Amino acid sequence: MKKHPKPVPKFSSESEERKFWETHDSSQYVDWSEAQPARFPNLKPSTQAISLRLPLSMLERLKIEANKRDVPYQSLIKIWLEEKLSA
C-alpha cells in the first residue's frame, strides 16, 4: 500500500519555510519516487569576488583590448581565462 505524503504547510515568509525544512524530513512531505530530474539552463553559475594584483601597464593593456571588443575588462579577463582553461 502506497503511503500518502503529508501536505506541505503554507508559509508566510521564506525565513519561516527555511526554519521548517531545517527541522523536518522532506520524505514525509514529498513522494521522491515520482521525482523527475530538472534542468535550469538559464541559471548563472555562482561567482566569487577575488582580488588580483596586476601591474598597471598590464591593466591598461587589458582595458585597451576590452575597449576594442566593446566588453568590460573584467569580462575579457574571464573570457580569456576560460579559453585558456578549456584548451
C-alpha positions as CSV (number, residue, x, y, z in Angstrom):
1,M,0.0,0.0,0.0
2,K,1.4,3.4,-1.0
3,K,1.9,5.9,1.8
4,H,0.4,9.4,1.0
5,P,2.7,12.3,1.9
6,K,1.7,14.9,4.4
7,P,0.5,18.2,2.9
8,V,3.2,20.9,2.8
9,P,2.1,23.8,5.1
10,K,1.7,27.3,3.8
11,F,4.5,29.7,4.8
12,S,4.2,33.4,5.3
13,S,7.9,34.0,4.5
14,E,11.0,32.4,3.1
15,S,12.5,32.6,6.5
16,E,9.6,30.6,8.0
17,E,9.9,28.0,5.3
18,R,13.7,27.7,5.8
19,K,13.2,27.1,9.5
20,F,10.6,24.5,8.8
21,W,12.7,22.5,6.4
22,E,15.7,22.7,8.7
23,T,13.8,20.6,11.3
24,H,11.6,18.4,9.1
25,D,12.3,15.4,6.8
26,S,11.1,16.2,3.3
27,S,10.4,12.5,2.6
28,Q,7.3,12.8,4.9
29,Y,6.0,15.6,2.6
30,V,7.2,14.7,-0.9
31,D,7.0,11.4,-2.8
32,W,10.6,11.3,-4.1
33,S,9.9,8.1,-6.1
34,E,8.0,10.3,-8.6
35,A,10.7,13.0,-8.8
36,Q,11.9,14.0,-12.2
37,P,15.3,15.4,-13.0
38,A,15.2,19.2,-13.5
39,R,17.3,21.4,-15.7
40,F,17.8,25.1,-15.1
41,P,19.7,26.2,-18.2
42,N,19.3,30.0,-17.6
43,L,20.8,30.0,-14.2
44,K,24.2,31.7,-13.9
45,P,26.9,29.8,-12.1
46,S,27.8,31.2,-8.7
47,T,30.7,33.6,-8.7
48,Q,33.1,34.8,-6.1
49,A,34.9,38.1,-6.0
50,I,38.7,37.8,-5.9
51,S,41.4,40.4,-5.5
52,L,44.1,40.2,-8.3
53,R,47.1,42.4,-8.3
54,L,48.3,43.3,-11.8
55,P,51.0,45.6,-13.0
56,L,49.4,48.9,-14.0
57,S,50.8,48.6,-17.6
58,M,49.1,45.1,-17.9
59,L,45.8,46.5,-16.6
60,E,45.9,49.4,-19.1
61,R,46.6,47.0,-22.0
62,L,43.7,44.8,-20.8
63,K,41.4,47.9,-20.8
64,I,42.5,48.8,-24.3
65,E,41.9,45.3,-25.6
66,A,38.5,45.2,-23.9
67,N,37.6,48.6,-25.3
68,K,38.4,47.3,-28.8
69,R,36.0,44.4,-28.3
70,D,33.4,46.6,-26.6
71,V,33.3,44.5,-23.4
72,P,34.2,45.3,-19.8
73,Y,37.8,44.5,-19.0
74,Q,36.7,42.1,-16.2
75,S,34.6,40.2,-18.7
76,L,37.5,40.0,-21.1
77,I,39.7,38.5,-18.4
78,K,37.1,35.9,-17.6
79,I,36.7,35.1,-21.4
80,W,40.5,34.7,-21.8
81,L,40.8,32.6,-18.6
82,E,38.0,30.3,-19.8
83,E,39.6,29.9,-23.2
84,K,43.0,29.0,-21.7
85,L,41.5,26.6,-19.2
86,S,39.4,24.9,-21.9
87,A,42.4,24.4,-24.3
